[in-house]
């Protein structure tokens, strides 16, 4: 399955996750500042966000692939992928 989030979607995920971390996790002020700095480096329309979106999409695709069963059809037979057989 291919899932690709655009840069705006990745920016939304960053905002949601970092705000949850900053609001709900006990962190030192230094750590909070580091999270805020990281988030600023990945603001919309920055090169940092563009690069991060590509990494994010690759990681998301890999996670989905790891948790998905791939079915192959050959000459009327349905087979599970080799990766799925290894997990069993």
DODRENFI-727119 format. One record per atom (N, C-alpha, C): x, z negated, y negated; atom name; residue number from 1. Coordinates in pm, 1 decimal. Each point is the difference from the previous one (the first is absolute). Example, Ala and Ser with C-alpha at 12.3 -4.5 7.8 and 13.67 -1.06 7.14 Angstrom:
2
1319.0 -780.0 569.0 N 1
-89.0 0.0 -119.0 CA 1
90.0 0.0 -120.0 C 1
-35.0 72.0 -105.0 N 2
82.0 -6.0 -119.0 CA 2
-77.0 -73.0 -109.0 C 2
END
This chain:
88
84.1 0.0 115.7 N 1
-84.1 0.0 -115.7 CA 1
89.5 0.0 -123.2 C 1
-35.1 82.2 -94.2 N 2
76.0 4.8 -124.4 CA 2
-79.4 -66.3 -110.6 C 2
58.1 -100.3 -60.2 N 3
-57.8 -66.2 -116.3 CA 3
106.8 4.1 -107.7 C 3
-35.3 57.4 -111.5 N 4
95.4 7.0 -110.7 CA 4
-70.8 -49.9 -125.1 C 4
53.9 -107.1 -56.0 N 5
-54.1 -54.1 -123.7 CA 5
71.6 64.1 -118.1 C 5
-76.7 30.6 -103.5 N 6
67.0 54.5 -117.7 CA 6
64.1 -114.2 -79.5 C 6
73.5 35.2 -100.7 N 7
76.8 -97.9 -77.1 CA 7
-91.9 -104.4 -63.8 C 7
-117.6 41.8 -46.0 N 8
-93.9 -95.5 -60.4 CA 8
-49.1 -102.1 101.9 C 8
-25.2 45.5 123.1 N 9
-43.3 -92.0 105.3 CA 9
109.1 -100.9 34.1 C 9
121.9 46.0 8.6 N 10
112.3 -89.5 30.1 CA 10
17.7 -99.7 -114.7 C 10
-17.4 44.5 -122.1 N 11
8.9 -89.2 -114.7 CA 11
-107.3 -108.9 7.8 C 11
-119.1 36.6 42.9 N 12
-108.3 -96.8 15.8 CA 12
34.8 -102.4 107.2 C 12
55.4 46.0 111.2 N 13
40.8 -91.8 107.0 CA 13
106.5 -96.6 -51.7 C 13
97.2 51.1 -72.7 N 14
105.0 -85.1 -56.1 CA 14
-61.3 -106.8 -91.1 C 14
-91.0 40.7 -86.7 N 15
-62.5 -94.7 -91.9 CA 15
-78.6 -107.0 74.6 C 15
-77.8 41.6 97.9 N 16
-80.0 -96.3 76.3 CA 16
86.8 -98.6 77.3 C 16
100.0 51.2 68.6 N 17
83.8 -86.5 83.1 CA 17
83.6 -94.5 -86.0 C 17
61.9 52.5 -102.8 N 18
84.5 -87.5 -82.7 CA 18
-83.3 -103.7 -74.8 C 18
-118.7 35.9 -43.6 N 19
-83.7 -98.9 -69.2 CA 19
-44.7 -109.5 96.2 C 19
-31.0 36.3 124.7 N 20
-36.1 -101.0 99.8 CA 20
116.7 -93.1 29.4 C 20
117.6 56.3 10.8 N 21
119.0 -81.7 26.0 CA 21
26.5 -93.2 -117.4 C 21
-2.8 53.2 -120.5 N 22
29.5 -82.5 -117.1 CA 22
-105.0 -109.2 -22.6 C 22
-126.1 29.6 31.8 N 23
-107.2 -96.0 -24.7 CA 23
-18.3 -101.9 112.5 C 23
36.2 35.2 122.2 N 24
-38.3 -84.1 113.2 CA 24
114.8 -55.3 83.4 C 24
121.5 30.4 -36.8 N 25
115.2 -48.8 76.0 CA 25
84.7 -86.3 -93.1 C 25
42.7 -113.8 52.0 N 26
87.4 -85.0 -80.9 CA 26
140.2 60.8 -2.6 C 26
39.9 43.9 -118.0 N 27
130.7 62.7 -18.5 CA 27
70.3 -65.2 -117.8 C 27
130.9 4.3 2.9 N 28
75.8 -48.0 -115.5 CA 28
-19.2 98.7 -115.0 C 28
27.4 -44.3 -118.9 N 29
-13.9 87.9 -115.9 CA 29
94.6 119.2 9.9 C 29
118.0 -22.4 54.7 N 30
96.8 109.4 17.9 CA 30
-56.0 106.4 93.5 C 30
-63.7 -43.7 107.7 N 31
-58.1 94.5 95.9 CA 31
-117.3 74.3 -62.7 C 31
-83.3 -71.4 -73.2 N 32
-113.0 66.3 -68.2 CA 32
51.5 106.3 -97.5 C 32
104.5 -33.8 -73.6 N 33
58.5 97.1 -93.1 CA 33
54.9 121.5 73.8 C 33
60.5 -22.9 116.0 N 34
54.6 110.3 79.8 CA 34
-112.2 91.4 48.9 C 34
-112.2 -58.9 43.0 N 35
-115.0 80.3 44.9 CA 35
-54.7 81.2 -117.4 C 35
-12.5 -62.9 -114.5 N 36
-49.9 71.3 -119.4 CA 36
94.3 112.8 -41.4 C 36
129.3 -25.3 6.1 N 37
98.1 103.8 -32.8 CA 37
-9.9 117.4 96.7 C 37
-15.8 -31.6 129.3 N 38
-13.3 105.5 101.2 CA 38
-124.7 81.7 -27.1 C 38
-109.1 -68.4 -32.0 N 39
-125.5 70.2 -28.3 CA 39
14.8 88.9 -123.4 C 39
68.1 -48.7 -102.9 N 40
22.5 81.6 -120.1 CA 40
85.1 123.6 29.8 C 40
94.1 -15.3 91.1 N 41
85.1 114.2 37.4 CA 41
-79.3 105.7 76.6 C 41
-118.5 -38.0 47.4 N 42
-84.9 92.3 74.7 CA 42
-132.6 25.1 -72.4 C 42
3.6 -5.8 -132.5 N 43
-117.8 30.0 -81.4 CA 43
-37.5 146.9 15.2 C 43
-127.2 33.0 -27.9 N 44
-40.7 141.7 4.1 CA 44
88.2 85.8 -90.6 C 44
21.2 120.4 43.7 N 45
79.6 100.8 -71.0 CA 45
147.6 -36.1 -10.1 C 45
49.3 -78.0 97.0 N 46
143.8 -27.2 7.0 CA 46
55.8 64.2 125.8 C 46
126.7 30.0 -3.5 N 47
66.2 56.7 117.0 CA 47
-2.3 -99.6 115.1 C 47
9.9 -129.1 -32.7 N 48
-3.3 -103.1 102.9 CA 48
-127.9 4.1 81.2 C 48
-113.8 22.0 -65.8 N 49
-127.5 7.3 71.5 CA 49
-7.1 126.2 85.2 C 49
47.5 110.3 -53.6 N 50
-0.7 125.2 77.4 CA 50
80.5 -15.1 128.6 C 50
118.0 -59.5 -12.1 N 51
84.7 -18.5 117.9 CA 51
-62.7 -99.8 96.7 C 51
-56.6 -107.8 -54.0 N 52
-62.2 -100.9 84.6 CA 52
-122.4 56.0 72.0 C 52
-77.1 85.9 -65.2 N 53
-117.9 59.5 62.6 CA 53
38.6 79.6 123.9 C 53
110.3 71.6 -6.6 N 54
45.7 76.0 117.1 CA 54
38.3 -93.2 113.3 C 54
71.9 -107.2 -29.7 N 55
39.0 -98.2 102.3 CA 55
-123.7 -69.9 55.9 C 55
-92.6 -37.0 -87.7 N 56
-123.3 -67.6 40.0 CA 56
-80.6 87.1 95.9 C 56
-15.9 127.5 -34.6 N 57
-76.8 91.2 84.6 CA 57
65.2 19.7 136.6 C 57
131.0 8.9 3.3 N 58
69.4 13.7 128.0 CA 58
-20.6 -124.8 86.0 C 58
12.9 -117.1 -59.9 N 59
-18.8 -125.1 74.6 CA 59
-143.6 -13.4 47.9 C 59
-96.6 36.5 -83.5 N 60
-141.0 -6.6 38.4 CA 60
-28.9 95.5 115.6 C 60
52.5 120.5 -8.6 N 61
-18.3 96.9 108.4 CA 61
61.2 -47.9 130.4 C 61
118.2 -58.9 -7.5 N 62
64.9 -52.2 120.9 CA 62
-80.2 -114.3 60.9 C 62
-53.2 -87.9 -83.5 N 63
-80.1 -111.1 49.1 CA 63
-126.0 50.8 70.0 C 63
-65.5 96.5 -59.4 N 64
-120.3 56.8 61.4 CA 64
35.5 66.7 132.2 C 64
109.4 74.5 3.3 N 65
42.4 65.3 123.5 CA 65
30.6 -101.0 110.3 C 65
62.5 -110.9 -35.5 N 66
34.2 -101.6 99.1 CA 66
-123.2 -65.1 60.9 C 66
-108.8 -6.1 -76.4 N 67
-120.0 -68.3 47.1 CA 67
-110.4 96.2 42.7 C 67
31.2 125.6 10.0 N 68
-99.0 100.1 38.8 CA 68
32.9 56.4 137.6 C 68
-101.7 31.9 73.8 N 69
16.8 66.4 128.8 CA 69
-7.9 149.6 -23.7 C 69
98.5 68.7 49.1 N 70
-1.4 145.6 -12.0 CA 70
-48.3 58.6 131.9 C 70
-100.6 82.5 -10.9 N 71
-54.5 63.5 118.7 CA 71
40.8 147.4 -1.6 C 71
50.3 45.2 110.5 N 72
40.5 138.7 13.3 CA 72
-90.7 67.3 102.1 C 72
-43.4 121.0 -27.8 N 73
-85.0 71.9 94.5 CA 73
79.6 118.9 53.4 C 73
15.5 1.9 130.3 N 74
69.5 110.9 64.1 CA 74
-81.6 47.9 118.2 C 74
-37.5 125.5 -4.5 N 75
-75.8 63.9 107.9 CA 75
-116.4 -86.2 48.5 C 75
-78.2 -48.6 -97.7 N 76
-119.2 -74.9 34.6 CA 76
22.1 -146.7 31.8 C 76
124.4 -44.7 3.5 N 77
28.1 -140.4 28.0 CA 77
38.2 -70.5 -129.0 C 77
-40.7 -124.6 -10.7 N 78
37.4 -79.7 -116.6 CA 78
109.2 -95.4 43.4 C 78
107.6 -1.3 -75.0 N 79
113.4 -87.7 31.4 CA 79
32.1 -83.9 -122.8 C 79
46.5 -119.3 26.7 N 80
44.6 -88.1 -107.7 CA 80
144.4 35.1 -29.1 C 80
39.9 -14.7 -125.2 N 81
136.0 34.7 -38.5 CA 81
102.4 -88.2 70.2 C 81
123.1 46.6 4.2 N 82
108.7 -74.9 62.8 CA 82
21.5 -132.3 -71.5 C 82
-12.7 -0.9 -130.2 N 83
17.1 -124.6 -75.9 CA 83
-104.0 -102.1 39.6 C 83
-122.4 44.4 22.5 N 84
-106.4 -91.7 40.3 CA 84
23.3 -52.3 140.8 C 84
49.9 83.2 87.6 N 85
28.9 -45.1 138.1 CA 85
107.0 -106.8 -0.4 C 85
100.2 12.5 -89.1 N 86
106.9 -100.3 -7.5 CA 86
-52.5 -134.0 -45.8 C 86
-102.2 -2.0 -84.4 N 87
-56.7 -124.2 -50.6 CA 87
-80.3 -74.7 105.7 C 87
-48.2 70.2 100.6 N 88
-85.9 -63.1 100.6 CA 88
74.7 -77.5 99.4 C 88
END
